[in-house]
Amino acid sequence: MLNPSGILKLVGIKNKFMSLHPKFSAFIGHLMRNGIAEGSVIEITVTGPDGETVTSNMKVTQDDIAMFQEIAETVSTFR
């Protein structure tokens, strides 16, 4: 269980991230509002400053959806 000062710290970190990366925050917000269907593929690509890229993906399962819902419920308590 988080203590109140830990919760306040997390809220501050979340707010800073959202202000620094508004497009990514909007993207995540869209997914949280509209959900992610089982069978969807999530793909992430990271491009380093040298131009090298690393890509990975995952096919969403019912267990993943349950985990996403639990995370969304937990995050919503920090609003």
mmJSON file of the N, C-alpha and C atoms, coordinates in Angstrom:
{"data_MODEL":{"atom_site":{
"group_PDB":["ATOM","ATOM","ATOM","ATOM","ATOM","ATOM","ATOM","ATOM","ATOM","ATOM","ATOM","ATOM","ATOM","ATOM","ATOM","ATOM","ATOM","ATOM","ATOM","ATOM","ATOM","ATOM","ATOM","ATOM","ATOM","ATOM","ATOM","ATOM","ATOM","ATOM","ATOM","ATOM","ATOM","ATOM","ATOM","ATOM","ATOM","ATOM","ATOM","ATOM","ATOM","ATOM","ATOM","ATOM","ATOM","ATOM","ATOM","ATOM","ATOM","ATOM","ATOM","ATOM","ATOM","ATOM","ATOM","ATOM","ATOM","ATOM","ATOM","ATOM","ATOM","ATOM","ATOM","ATOM","ATOM","ATOM","ATOM","ATOM","ATOM","ATOM","ATOM","ATOM","ATOM","ATOM","ATOM","ATOM","ATOM","ATOM","ATOM","ATOM","ATOM","ATOM","ATOM","ATOM","ATOM","ATOM","ATOM","ATOM","ATOM","ATOM","ATOM","ATOM","ATOM","ATOM","ATOM","ATOM","ATOM","ATOM","ATOM","ATOM","ATOM","ATOM","ATOM","ATOM","ATOM","ATOM","ATOM","ATOM","ATOM","ATOM","ATOM","ATOM","ATOM","ATOM","ATOM","ATOM","ATOM","ATOM","ATOM","ATOM","ATOM","ATOM","ATOM","ATOM","ATOM","ATOM","ATOM","ATOM","ATOM","ATOM","ATOM","ATOM","ATOM","ATOM","ATOM","ATOM","ATOM","ATOM","ATOM","ATOM","ATOM","ATOM","ATOM","ATOM","ATOM","ATOM","ATOM","ATOM","ATOM","ATOM","ATOM","ATOM","ATOM","ATOM","ATOM","ATOM","ATOM","ATOM","ATOM","ATOM","ATOM","ATOM","ATOM","ATOM","ATOM","ATOM","ATOM","ATOM","ATOM","ATOM","ATOM","ATOM","ATOM","ATOM","ATOM","ATOM","ATOM","ATOM","ATOM","ATOM","ATOM","ATOM","ATOM","ATOM","ATOM","ATOM","ATOM","ATOM","ATOM","ATOM","ATOM","ATOM","ATOM","ATOM","ATOM","ATOM","ATOM","ATOM","ATOM","ATOM","ATOM","ATOM","ATOM","ATOM","ATOM","ATOM","ATOM","ATOM","ATOM","ATOM","ATOM","ATOM","ATOM","ATOM","ATOM","ATOM","ATOM","ATOM","ATOM","ATOM","ATOM","ATOM","ATOM","ATOM","ATOM","ATOM","ATOM","ATOM","ATOM","ATOM","ATOM","ATOM","ATOM","ATOM","ATOM","ATOM","ATOM"],
"id":[1,2,3,4,5,6,7,8,9,10,11,12,13,14,15,16,17,18,19,20,21,22,23,24,25,26,27,28,29,30,31,32,33,34,35,36,37,38,39,40,41,42,43,44,45,46,47,48,49,50,51,52,53,54,55,56,57,58,59,60,61,62,63,64,65,66,67,68,69,70,71,72,73,74,75,76,77,78,79,80,81,82,83,84,85,86,87,88,89,90,91,92,93,94,95,96,97,98,99,100,101,102,103,104,105,106,107,108,109,110,111,112,113,114,115,116,117,118,119,120,121,122,123,124,125,126,127,128,129,130,131,132,133,134,135,136,137,138,139,140,141,142,143,144,145,146,147,148,149,150,151,152,153,154,155,156,157,158,159,160,161,162,163,164,165,166,167,168,169,170,171,172,173,174,175,176,177,178,179,180,181,182,183,184,185,186,187,188,189,190,191,192,193,194,195,196,197,198,199,200,201,202,203,204,205,206,207,208,209,210,211,212,213,214,215,216,217,218,219,220,221,222,223,224,225,226,227,228,229,230,231,232,233,234,235,236,237],
"type_symbol":["N","C","C","N","C","C","N","C","C","N","C","C","N","C","C","N","C","C","N","C","C","N","C","C","N","C","C","N","C","C","N","C","C","N","C","C","N","C","C","N","C","C","N","C","C","N","C","C","N","C","C","N","C","C","N","C","C","N","C","C","N","C","C","N","C","C","N","C","C","N","C","C","N","C","C","N","C","C","N","C","C","N","C","C","N","C","C","N","C","C","N","C","C","N","C","C","N","C","C","N","C","C","N","C","C","N","C","C","N","C","C","N","C","C","N","C","C","N","C","C","N","C","C","N","C","C","N","C","C","N","C","C","N","C","C","N","C","C","N","C","C","N","C","C","N","C","C","N","C","C","N","C","C","N","C","C","N","C","C","N","C","C","N","C","C","N","C","C","N","C","C","N","C","C","N","C","C","N","C","C","N","C","C","N","C","C","N","C","C","N","C","C","N","C","C","N","C","C","N","C","C","N","C","C","N","C","C","N","C","C","N","C","C","N","C","C","N","C","C","N","C","C","N","C","C","N","C","C","N","C","C","N","C","C","N","C","C"],
"label_atom_id":["N","CA","C","N","CA","C","N","CA","C","N","CA","C","N","CA","C","N","CA","C","N","CA","C","N","CA","C","N","CA","C","N","CA","C","N","CA","C","N","CA","C","N","CA","C","N","CA","C","N","CA","C","N","CA","C","N","CA","C","N","CA","C","N","CA","C","N","CA","C","N","CA","C","N","CA","C","N","CA","C","N","CA","C","N","CA","C","N","CA","C","N","CA","C","N","CA","C","N","CA","C","N","CA","C","N","CA","C","N","CA","C","N","CA","C","N","CA","C","N","CA","C","N","CA","C","N","CA","C","N","CA","C","N","CA","C","N","CA","C","N","CA","C","N","CA","C","N","CA","C","N","CA","C","N","CA","C","N","CA","C","N","CA","C","N","CA","C","N","CA","C","N","CA","C","N","CA","C","N","CA","C","N","CA","C","N","CA","C","N","CA","C","N","CA","C","N","CA","C","N","CA","C","N","CA","C","N","CA","C","N","CA","C","N","CA","C","N","CA","C","N","CA","C","N","CA","C","N","CA","C","N","CA","C","N","CA","C","N","CA","C","N","CA","C","N","CA","C","N","CA","C","N","CA","C","N","CA","C","N","CA","C","N","CA","C","N","CA","C","N","CA","C","N","CA","C"],
"label_alt_id":[null,null,null,null,null,null,null,null,null,null,null,null,null,null,null,null,null,null,null,null,null,null,null,null,null,null,null,null,null,null,null,null,null,null,null,null,null,null,null,null,null,null,null,null,null,null,null,null,null,null,null,null,null,null,null,null,null,null,null,null,null,null,null,null,null,null,null,null,null,null,null,null,null,null,null,null,null,null,null,null,null,null,null,null,null,null,null,null,null,null,null,null,null,null,null,null,null,null,null,null,null,null,null,null,null,null,null,null,null,null,null,null,null,null,null,null,null,null,null,null,null,null,null,null,null,null,null,null,null,null,null,null,null,null,null,null,null,null,null,null,null,null,null,null,null,null,null,null,null,null,null,null,null,null,null,null,null,null,null,null,null,null,null,null,null,null,null,null,null,null,null,null,null,null,null,null,null,null,null,null,null,null,null,null,null,null,null,null,null,null,null,null,null,null,null,null,null,null,null,null,null,null,null,null,null,null,null,null,null,null,null,null,null,null,null,null,null,null,null,null,null,null,null,null,null,null,null,null,null,null,null,null,null,null,null,null,null],
"label_comp_id":["MET","MET","MET","LEU","LEU","LEU","ASN","ASN","ASN","PRO","PRO","PRO","SER","SER","SER","GLY","GLY","GLY","ILE","ILE","ILE","LEU","LEU","LEU","LYS","LYS","LYS","LEU","LEU","LEU","VAL","VAL","VAL","GLY","GLY","GLY","ILE","ILE","ILE","LYS","LYS","LYS","ASN","ASN","ASN","LYS","LYS","LYS","PHE","PHE","PHE","MET","MET","MET","SER","SER","SER","LEU","LEU","LEU","HIS","HIS","HIS","PRO","PRO","PRO","LYS","LYS","LYS","PHE","PHE","PHE","SER","SER","SER","ALA","ALA","ALA","PHE","PHE","PHE","ILE","ILE","ILE","GLY","GLY","GLY","HIS","HIS","HIS","LEU","LEU","LEU","MET","MET","MET","ARG","ARG","ARG","ASN","ASN","ASN","GLY","GLY","GLY","ILE","ILE","ILE","ALA","ALA","ALA","GLU","GLU","GLU","GLY","GLY","GLY","SER","SER","SER","VAL","VAL","VAL","ILE","ILE","ILE","GLU","GLU","GLU","ILE","ILE","ILE","THR","THR","THR","VAL","VAL","VAL","THR","THR","THR","GLY","GLY","GLY","PRO","PRO","PRO","ASP","ASP","ASP","GLY","GLY","GLY","GLU","GLU","GLU","THR","THR","THR","VAL","VAL","VAL","THR","THR","THR","SER","SER","SER","ASN","ASN","ASN","MET","MET","MET","LYS","LYS","LYS","VAL","VAL","VAL","THR","THR","THR","GLN","GLN","GLN","ASP","ASP","ASP","ASP","ASP","ASP","ILE","ILE","ILE","ALA","ALA","ALA","MET","MET","MET","PHE","PHE","PHE","GLN","GLN","GLN","GLU","GLU","GLU","ILE","ILE","ILE","ALA","ALA","ALA","GLU","GLU","GLU","THR","THR","THR","VAL","VAL","VAL","SER","SER","SER","THR","THR","THR","PHE","PHE","PHE","ARG","ARG","ARG"],
"label_asym_id":["A","A","A","A","A","A","A","A","A","A","A","A","A","A","A","A","A","A","A","A","A","A","A","A","A","A","A","A","A","A","A","A","A","A","A","A","A","A","A","A","A","A","A","A","A","A","A","A","A","A","A","A","A","A","A","A","A","A","A","A","A","A","A","A","A","A","A","A","A","A","A","A","A","A","A","A","A","A","A","A","A","A","A","A","A","A","A","A","A","A","A","A","A","A","A","A","A","A","A","A","A","A","A","A","A","A","A","A","A","A","A","A","A","A","A","A","A","A","A","A","A","A","A","A","A","A","A","A","A","A","A","A","A","A","A","A","A","A","A","A","A","A","A","A","A","A","A","A","A","A","A","A","A","A","A","A","A","A","A","A","A","A","A","A","A","A","A","A","A","A","A","A","A","A","A","A","A","A","A","A","A","A","A","A","A","A","A","A","A","A","A","A","A","A","A","A","A","A","A","A","A","A","A","A","A","A","A","A","A","A","A","A","A","A","A","A","A","A","A","A","A","A","A","A","A","A","A","A","A","A","A","A","A","A","A","A","A"],
"label_entity_id":["1","1","1","1","1","1","1","1","1","1","1","1","1","1","1","1","1","1","1","1","1","1","1","1","1","1","1","1","1","1","1","1","1","1","1","1","1","1","1","1","1","1","1","1","1","1","1","1","1","1","1","1","1","1","1","1","1","1","1","1","1","1","1","1","1","1","1","1","1","1","1","1","1","1","1","1","1","1","1","1","1","1","1","1","1","1","1","1","1","1","1","1","1","1","1","1","1","1","1","1","1","1","1","1","1","1","1","1","1","1","1","1","1","1","1","1","1","1","1","1","1","1","1","1","1","1","1","1","1","1","1","1","1","1","1","1","1","1","1","1","1","1","1","1","1","1","1","1","1","1","1","1","1","1","1","1","1","1","1","1","1","1","1","1","1","1","1","1","1","1","1","1","1","1","1","1","1","1","1","1","1","1","1","1","1","1","1","1","1","1","1","1","1","1","1","1","1","1","1","1","1","1","1","1","1","1","1","1","1","1","1","1","1","1","1","1","1","1","1","1","1","1","1","1","1","1","1","1","1","1","1","1","1","1","1","1","1"],
"label_seq_id":[1,1,1,2,2,2,3,3,3,4,4,4,5,5,5,6,6,6,7,7,7,8,8,8,9,9,9,10,10,10,11,11,11,12,12,12,13,13,13,14,14,14,15,15,15,16,16,16,17,17,17,18,18,18,19,19,19,20,20,20,21,21,21,22,22,22,23,23,23,24,24,24,25,25,25,26,26,26,27,27,27,28,28,28,29,29,29,30,30,30,31,31,31,32,32,32,33,33,33,34,34,34,35,35,35,36,36,36,37,37,37,38,38,38,39,39,39,40,40,40,41,41,41,42,42,42,43,43,43,44,44,44,45,45,45,46,46,46,47,47,47,48,48,48,49,49,49,50,50,50,51,51,51,52,52,52,53,53,53,54,54,54,55,55,55,56,56,56,57,57,57,58,58,58,59,59,59,60,60,60,61,61,61,62,62,62,63,63,63,64,64,64,65,65,65,66,66,66,67,67,67,68,68,68,69,69,69,70,70,70,71,71,71,72,72,72,73,73,73,74,74,74,75,75,75,76,76,76,77,77,77,78,78,78,79,79,79],
"pdbx_PDB_ins_code":[null,null,null,null,null,null,null,null,null,null,null,null,null,null,null,null,null,null,null,null,null,null,null,null,null,null,null,null,null,null,null,null,null,null,null,null,null,null,null,null,null,null,null,null,null,null,null,null,null,null,null,null,null,null,null,null,null,null,null,null,null,null,null,null,null,null,null,null,null,null,null,null,null,null,null,null,null,null,null,null,null,null,null,null,null,null,null,null,null,null,null,null,null,null,null,null,null,null,null,null,null,null,null,null,null,null,null,null,null,null,null,null,null,null,null,null,null,null,null,null,null,null,null,null,null,null,null,null,null,null,null,null,null,null,null,null,null,null,null,null,null,null,null,null,null,null,null,null,null,null,null,null,null,null,null,null,null,null,null,null,null,null,null,null,null,null,null,null,null,null,null,null,null,null,null,null,null,null,null,null,null,null,null,null,null,null,null,null,null,null,null,null,null,null,null,null,null,null,null,null,null,null,null,null,null,null,null,null,null,null,null,null,null,null,null,null,null,null,null,null,null,null,null,null,null,null,null,null,null,null,null,null,null,null,null,null,null],
"Cartn_x":[0.845,0.0,0.882,0.498,1.267,0.901,1.905,1.613,1.233,0.596,0.155,1.272,2.461,3.546,3.989,3.926,4.24,3.242,1.977,0.928,1.138,1.422,1.665,2.875,3.907,5.089,4.727,3.939,3.519,2.667,1.786,0.955,1.847,2.841,3.765,4.537,5.008,5.741,4.83,3.601,2.634,2.345,2.112,1.798,2.974,4.193,5.377,5.507,5.349,5.439,4.403,3.169,2.095,2.398,3.0,3.309,4.489,5.437,6.591,6.266,5.266,4.942,3.433,2.855,1.391,0.813,1.518,0.984,0.942,2.002,2.013,0.955,0.801,-0.222,-1.619,-1.852,-3.15,-3.381,-2.333,-2.411,-2.801,-2.127,-2.435,-3.858,-4.25,-5.613,-6.657,-6.394,-7.322,-7.478,-6.353,-6.411,-7.159,-6.966,-7.631,-9.135,-9.535,-10.967,-11.65,-10.949,-11.567,-11.235,-10.269,-9.901,-9.027,-8.481,-7.661,-8.283,-8.643,-9.33,-8.344,-8.824,-8.035,-7.697,-6.466,-6.007,-5.33,-5.463,-4.757,-3.257,-2.476,-1.022,-0.499,0.276,0.937,2.391,2.863,4.245,4.937,6.154,6.931,8.277,8.673,9.981,10.714,11.949,12.796,13.95,14.128,15.236,16.221,17.443,18.47,19.018,19.797,20.361,21.283,21.812,22.676,21.876,20.537,19.679,19.354,19.998,19.709,18.315,17.55,16.198,16.071,15.219,14.855,13.333,12.743,11.289,10.849,9.738,9.13,7.618,6.916,5.458,4.888,3.617,2.911,1.47,0.909,-0.514,-1.25,-2.263,-2.989,-3.867,-3.731,-4.543,-5.565,-6.483,-7.477,-6.788,-5.734,-4.983,-4.365,-3.861,-3.293,-4.367,-5.559,-6.659,-7.007,-7.063,-7.347,-6.273,-5.008,-3.922,-4.039,-4.332,-4.496,-5.626,-6.732,-7.862,-7.467,-6.706,-6.263,-5.336,-4.437,-3.554,-4.374,-5.351,-6.183,-6.943,-7.471,-8.194,-7.26,-6.053,-5.087,-4.665,-4.379,-3.954,-5.073,-6.321,-7.437,-7.568,-7.054,-7.114,-6.143,-5.188,-4.203,-4.624,-5.812,-6.252,-6.743],
"Cartn_y":[-1.186,0.0,1.237,2.21,3.447,4.393,5.094,6.117,7.412,8.364,9.6,10.362,10.412,11.146,10.422,9.078,8.323,8.588,8.676,8.973,10.366,11.341,12.706,12.744,11.98,11.926,11.353,10.258,9.66,10.617,11.356,12.332,13.387,13.849,14.842,14.303,13.07,12.446,12.293,11.816,11.646,12.986,14.022,15.34,15.897,15.716,16.19,15.456,14.119,13.333,13.818,14.028,14.468,15.834,16.734,18.064,18.015,17.107,16.987,16.236,15.361,14.501,14.494,15.646,15.728,14.821,14.627,13.763,12.302,11.859,10.485,10.294,11.288,11.219,11.148,11.927,11.891,10.513,9.942,8.605,7.566,7.585,6.637,6.875,8.148,8.475,7.916,8.031,7.492,5.978,5.281,3.833,3.467,4.236,3.928,4.178,5.207,5.495,4.494,4.086,3.24,1.76,1.444,0.06,-0.501,-1.668,-2.404,-3.794,-4.19,-5.467,-6.635,-7.769,-8.998,-9.274,-9.658,-9.91,-8.714,-7.516,-6.333,-6.564,-5.89,-5.967,-4.601,-4.599,-3.388,-3.49,-2.457,-2.462,-1.202,-1.365,-0.239,-0.244,0.929,1.1,2.211,1.95,2.962,3.239,4.52,4.945,5.72,5.223,5.887,7.103,7.923,9.117,8.789,7.562,7.143,6.603,6.59,6.113,4.636,3.91,2.489,2.301,1.37,1.117,-0.298,-0.4,-1.684,-1.711,-2.785,-2.895,-4.199,-4.124,-5.323,-5.176,-6.297,-6.233,-7.366,-7.243,-8.284,-8.336,-9.524,-9.697,-9.695,-8.865,-8.671,-9.883,-10.394,-11.516,-11.006,-11.864,-11.496,-11.16,-11.891,-11.585,-10.186,-9.798,-8.453,-7.396,-7.634,-6.68,-6.503,-7.606,-7.518,-6.697,-6.9,-6.132,-4.651,-4.333,-2.94,-2.272,-3.0,-2.445,-2.15,-3.051,-2.836,-1.627,-1.487,-0.317,0.955,0.942,2.118,2.516,1.543,1.846,2.439,1.916,2.427,3.855,4.087,5.41,6.429,6.019,6.967,7.499,6.765,7.257,8.402,8.614,9.677,10.962,11.012,12.211,13.275],
"Cartn_z":[0.0,0.0,0.0,-0.794,-0.887,0.242,0.723,1.718,0.997,1.675,1.021,0.323,0.917,0.257,-1.019,-1.028,-2.234,-3.342,-2.969,-3.951,-4.535,-3.693,-4.179,-5.108,-4.786,-5.642,-7.013,-7.032,-8.3,-9.124,-8.466,-9.179,-9.83,-9.106,-9.657,-10.848,-10.75,-11.857,-13.073,-12.844,-13.948,-14.625,-13.835,-14.397,-15.189,-14.684,-15.411,-16.733,-16.712,-17.944,-18.955,-18.498,-19.398,-20.006,-19.227,-19.766,-20.741,-20.513,-21.397,-22.692,-22.643,-23.788,-24.045,-24.413,-24.55,-25.641,-26.745,-27.807,-27.348,-26.665,-26.18,-25.103,-24.238,-23.192,-23.804,-24.863,-25.549,-26.186,-26.758,-27.359,-26.314,-25.166,-24.089,-23.577,-23.436,-23.006,-23.955,-25.252,-26.259,-26.078,-25.894,-25.71,-24.436,-23.383,-22.115,-22.213,-22.957,-23.116,-24.036,-25.096,-26.118,-25.974,-25.144,-24.924,-26.025,-25.736,-26.691,-26.789,-27.983,-28.183,-28.185,-27.692,-27.761,-29.22,-29.463,-30.828,-31.466,-30.849,-31.349,-31.196,-32.021,-31.916,-31.487,-30.409,-29.937,-30.368,-31.064,-31.54,-31.064,-30.583,-30.089,-30.798,-31.304,-31.923,-31.189,-30.833,-30.196,-31.146,-31.473,-32.329,-31.48,-31.394,-30.606,-31.328,-30.627,-31.243,-32.42,-32.457,-33.569,-34.751,-34.635,-35.712,-35.639,-34.72,-34.585,-34.003,-34.574,-34.084,-33.533,-32.53,-31.946,-31.902,-32.412,-32.474,-31.82,-31.109,-30.534,-30.622,-30.594,-30.6,-29.767,-29.474,-28.733,-29.202,-29.249,-29.546,-28.209,-28.091,-26.838,-26.53,-25.291,-24.82,-23.805,-23.414,-22.406,-21.081,-20.726,-19.505,-19.569,-20.749,-20.915,-20.692,-21.239,-21.095,-19.624,-18.878,-17.442,-16.734,-17.103,-16.509,-16.86,-18.136,-18.553,-17.767,-17.565,-16.821,-15.374,-14.776,-13.4,-13.308,-14.284,-14.313,-14.491,-15.403,-15.644,-14.387,-13.667,-12.426,-11.378,-11.299,-10.334,-10.706,-11.988,-12.438,-12.239,-12.453,-12.334,-10.902,-9.924,-8.556,-8.309,-9.25,-9.11,-9.824,-10.346,-11.085,-10.15],
"occupancy":[1.0,1.0,1.0,1.0,1.0,1.0,1.0,1.0,1.0,1.0,1.0,1.0,1.0,1.0,1.0,1.0,1.0,1.0,1.0,1.0,1.0,1.0,1.0,1.0,1.0,1.0,1.0,1.0,1.0,1.0,1.0,1.0,1.0,1.0,1.0,1.0,1.0,1.0,1.0,1.0,1.0,1.0,1.0,1.0,1.0,1.0,1.0,1.0,1.0,1.0,1.0,1.0,1.0,1.0,1.0,1.0,1.0,1.0,1.0,1.0,1.0,1.0,1.0,1.0,1.0,1.0,1.0,1.0,1.0,1.0,1.0,1.0,1.0,1.0,1.0,1.0,1.0,1.0,1.0,1.0,1.0,1.0,1.0,1.0,1.0,1.0,1.0,1.0,1.0,1.0,1.0,1.0,1.0,1.0,1.0,1.0,1.0,1.0,1.0,1.0,1.0,1.0,1.0,1.0,1.0,1.0,1.0,1.0,1.0,1.0,1.0,1.0,1.0,1.0,1.0,1.0,1.0,1.0,1.0,1.0,1.0,1.0,1.0,1.0,1.0,1.0,1.0,1.0,1.0,1.0,1.0,1.0,1.0,1.0,1.0,1.0,1.0,1.0,1.0,1.0,1.0,1.0,1.0,1.0,1.0,1.0,1.0,1.0,1.0,1.0,1.0,1.0,1.0,1.0,1.0,1.0,1.0,1.0,1.0,1.0,1.0,1.0,1.0,1.0,1.0,1.0,1.0,1.0,1.0,1.0,1.0,1.0,1.0,1.0,1.0,1.0,1.0,1.0,1.0,1.0,1.0,1.0,1.0,1.0,1.0,1.0,1.0,1.0,1.0,1.0,1.0,1.0,1.0,1.0,1.0,1.0,1.0,1.0,1.0,1.0,1.0,1.0,1.0,1.0,1.0,1.0,1.0,1.0,1.0,1.0,1.0,1.0,1.0,1.0,1.0,1.0,1.0,1.0,1.0,1.0,1.0,1.0,1.0,1.0,1.0,1.0,1.0,1.0,1.0,1.0,1.0,1.0,1.0,1.0,1.0,1.0,1.0],
"B_iso_or_equiv":[0.0,0.0,0.0,0.0,0.0,0.0,0.0,0.0,0.0,0.0,0.0,0.0,0.0,0.0,0.0,0.0,0.0,0.0,0.0,0.0,0.0,0.0,0.0,0.0,0.0,0.0,0.0,0.0,0.0,0.0,0.0,0.0,0.0,0.0,0.0,0.0,0.0,0.0,0.0,0.0,0.0,0.0,0.0,0.0,0.0,0.0,0.0,0.0,0.0,0.0,0.0,0.0,0.0,0.0,0.0,0.0,0.0,0.0,0.0,0.0,0.0,0.0,0.0,0.0,0.0,0.0,0.0,0.0,0.0,0.0,0.0,0.0,0.0,0.0,0.0,0.0,0.0,0.0,0.0,0.0,0.0,0.0,0.0,0.0,0.0,0.0,0.0,0.0,0.0,0.0,0.0,0.0,0.0,0.0,0.0,0.0,0.0,0.0,0.0,0.0,0.0,0.0,0.0,0.0,0.0,0.0,0.0,0.0,0.0,0.0,0.0,0.0,0.0,0.0,0.0,0.0,0.0,0.0,0.0,0.0,0.0,0.0,0.0,0.0,0.0,0.0,0.0,0.0,0.0,0.0,0.0,0.0,0.0,0.0,0.0,0.0,0.0,0.0,0.0,0.0,0.0,0.0,0.0,0.0,0.0,0.0,0.0,0.0,0.0,0.0,0.0,0.0,0.0,0.0,0.0,0.0,0.0,0.0,0.0,0.0,0.0,0.0,0.0,0.0,0.0,0.0,0.0,0.0,0.0,0.0,0.0,0.0,0.0,0.0,0.0,0.0,0.0,0.0,0.0,0.0,0.0,0.0,0.0,0.0,0.0,0.0,0.0,0.0,0.0,0.0,0.0,0.0,0.0,0.0,0.0,0.0,0.0,0.0,0.0,0.0,0.0,0.0,0.0,0.0,0.0,0.0,0.0,0.0,0.0,0.0,0.0,0.0,0.0,0.0,0.0,0.0,0.0,0.0,0.0,0.0,0.0,0.0,0.0,0.0,0.0,0.0,0.0,0.0,0.0,0.0,0.0,0.0,0.0,0.0,0.0,0.0,0.0],
"pdbx_formal_charge":[null,null,null,null,null,null,null,null,null,null,null,null,null,null,null,null,null,null,null,null,null,null,null,null,null,null,null,null,null,null,null,null,null,null,null,null,null,null,null,null,null,null,null,null,null,null,null,null,null,null,null,null,null,null,null,null,null,null,null,null,null,null,null,null,null,null,null,null,null,null,null,null,null,null,null,null,null,null,null,null,null,null,null,null,null,null,null,null,null,null,null,null,null,null,null,null,null,null,null,null,null,null,null,null,null,null,null,null,null,null,null,null,null,null,null,null,null,null,null,null,null,null,null,null,null,null,null,null,null,null,null,null,null,null,null,null,null,null,null,null,null,null,null,null,null,null,null,null,null,null,null,null,null,null,null,null,null,null,null,null,null,null,null,null,null,null,null,null,null,null,null,null,null,null,null,null,null,null,null,null,null,null,null,null,null,null,null,null,null,null,null,null,null,null,null,null,null,null,null,null,null,null,null,null,null,null,null,null,null,null,null,null,null,null,null,null,null,null,null,null,null,null,null,null,null,null,null,null,null,null,null,null,null,null,null,null,null],
"auth_seq_id":[1,1,1,2,2,2,3,3,3,4,4,4,5,5,5,6,6,6,7,7,7,8,8,8,9,9,9,10,10,10,11,11,11,12,12,12,13,13,13,14,14,14,15,15,15,16,16,16,17,17,17,18,18,18,19,19,19,20,20,20,21,21,21,22,22,22,23,23,23,24,24,24,25,25,25,26,26,26,27,27,27,28,28,28,29,29,29,30,30,30,31,31,31,32,32,32,33,33,33,34,34,34,35,35,35,36,36,36,37,37,37,38,38,38,39,39,39,40,40,40,41,41,41,42,42,42,43,43,43,44,44,44,45,45,45,46,46,46,47,47,47,48,48,48,49,49,49,50,50,50,51,51,51,52,52,52,53,53,53,54,54,54,55,55,55,56,56,56,57,57,57,58,58,58,59,59,59,60,60,60,61,61,61,62,62,62,63,63,63,64,64,64,65,65,65,66,66,66,67,67,67,68,68,68,69,69,69,70,70,70,71,71,71,72,72,72,73,73,73,74,74,74,75,75,75,76,76,76,77,77,77,78,78,78,79,79,79],
"auth_comp_id":["MET","MET","MET","LEU","LEU","LEU","ASN","ASN","ASN","PRO","PRO","PRO","SER","SER","SER","GLY","GLY","GLY","ILE","ILE","ILE","LEU","LEU","LEU","LYS","LYS","LYS","LEU","LEU","LEU","VAL","VAL","VAL","GLY","GLY","GLY","ILE","ILE","ILE","LYS","LYS","LYS","ASN","ASN","ASN","LYS","LYS","LYS","PHE","PHE","PHE","MET","MET","MET","SER","SER","SER","LEU","LEU","LEU","HIS","HIS","HIS","PRO","PRO","PRO","LYS","LYS","LYS","PHE","PHE","PHE","SER","SER","SER","ALA","ALA","ALA","PHE","PHE","PHE","ILE","ILE","ILE","GLY","GLY","GLY","HIS","HIS","HIS","LEU","LEU","LEU","MET","MET","MET","ARG","ARG","ARG","ASN","ASN","ASN","GLY","GLY","GLY","ILE","ILE","ILE","ALA","ALA","ALA","GLU","GLU","GLU","GLY","GLY","GLY","SER","SER","SER","VAL","VAL","VAL","ILE","ILE","ILE","GLU","GLU","GLU","ILE","ILE","ILE","THR","THR","THR","VAL","VAL","VAL","THR","THR","THR","GLY","GLY","GLY","PRO","PRO","PRO","ASP","ASP","ASP","GLY","GLY","GLY","GLU","GLU","GLU","THR","THR","THR","VAL","VAL","VAL","THR","THR","THR","SER","SER","SER","ASN","ASN","ASN","MET","MET","MET","LYS","LYS","LYS","VAL","VAL","VAL","THR","THR","THR","GLN","GLN","GLN","ASP","ASP","ASP","ASP","ASP","ASP","ILE","ILE","ILE","ALA","ALA","ALA","MET","MET","MET","PHE","PHE","PHE","GLN","GLN","GLN","GLU","GLU","GLU","ILE","ILE","ILE","ALA","ALA","ALA","GLU","GLU","GLU","THR","THR","THR","VAL","VAL","VAL","SER","SER","SER","THR","THR","THR","PHE","PHE","PHE","ARG","ARG","ARG"],
"auth_asym_id":["A","A","A","A","A","A","A","A","A","A","A","A","A","A","A","A","A","A","A","A","A","A","A","A","A","A","A","A","A","A","A","A","A","A","A","A","A","A","A","A","A","A","A","A","A","A","A","A","A","A","A","A","A","A","A","A","A","A","A","A","A","A","A","A","A","A","A","A","A","A","A","A","A","A","A","A","A","A","A","A","A","A","A","A","A","A","A","A","A","A","A","A","A","A","A","A","A","A","A","A","A","A","A","A","A","A","A","A","A","A","A","A","A","A","A","A","A","A","A","A","A","A","A","A","A","A","A","A","A","A","A","A","A","A","A","A","A","A","A","A","A","A","A","A","A","A","A","A","A","A","A","A","A","A","A","A","A","A","A","A","A","A","A","A","A","A","A","A","A","A","A","A","A","A","A","A","A","A","A","A","A","A","A","A","A","A","A","A","A","A","A","A","A","A","A","A","A","A","A","A","A","A","A","A","A","A","A","A","A","A","A","A","A","A","A","A","A","A","A","A","A","A","A","A","A","A","A","A","A","A","A","A","A","A","A","A","A"],
"auth_atom_id":["N","CA","C","N","CA","C","N","CA","C","N","CA","C","N","CA","C","N","CA","C","N","CA","C","N","CA","C","N","CA","C","N","CA","C","N","CA","C","N","CA","C","N","CA","C","N","CA","C","N","CA","C","N","CA","C","N","CA","C","N","CA","C","N","CA","C","N","CA","C","N","CA","C","N","CA","C","N","CA","C","N","CA","C","N","CA","C","N","CA","C","N","CA","C","N","CA","C","N","CA","C","N","CA","C","N","CA","C","N","CA","C","N","CA","C","N","CA","C","N","CA","C","N","CA","C","N","CA","C","N","CA","C","N","CA","C","N","CA","C","N","CA","C","N","CA","C","N","CA","C","N","CA","C","N","CA","C","N","CA","C","N","CA","C","N","CA","C","N","CA","C","N","CA","C","N","CA","C","N","CA","C","N","CA","C","N","CA","C","N","CA","C","N","CA","C","N","CA","C","N","CA","C","N","CA","C","N","CA","C","N","CA","C","N","CA","C","N","CA","C","N","CA","C","N","CA","C","N","CA","C","N","CA","C","N","CA","C","N","CA","C","N","CA","C","N","CA","C","N","CA","C","N","CA","C","N","CA","C","N","CA","C","N","CA","C","N","CA","C","N","CA","C","N","CA","C"],
"pdbx_PDB_model_num":[1,1,1,1,1,1,1,1,1,1,1,1,1,1,1,1,1,1,1,1,1,1,1,1,1,1,1,1,1,1,1,1,1,1,1,1,1,1,1,1,1,1,1,1,1,1,1,1,1,1,1,1,1,1,1,1,1,1,1,1,1,1,1,1,1,1,1,1,1,1,1,1,1,1,1,1,1,1,1,1,1,1,1,1,1,1,1,1,1,1,1,1,1,1,1,1,1,1,1,1,1,1,1,1,1,1,1,1,1,1,1,1,1,1,1,1,1,1,1,1,1,1,1,1,1,1,1,1,1,1,1,1,1,1,1,1,1,1,1,1,1,1,1,1,1,1,1,1,1,1,1,1,1,1,1,1,1,1,1,1,1,1,1,1,1,1,1,1,1,1,1,1,1,1,1,1,1,1,1,1,1,1,1,1,1,1,1,1,1,1,1,1,1,1,1,1,1,1,1,1,1,1,1,1,1,1,1,1,1,1,1,1,1,1,1,1,1,1,1,1,1,1,1,1,1,1,1,1,1,1,1,1,1,1,1,1,1]
}}}
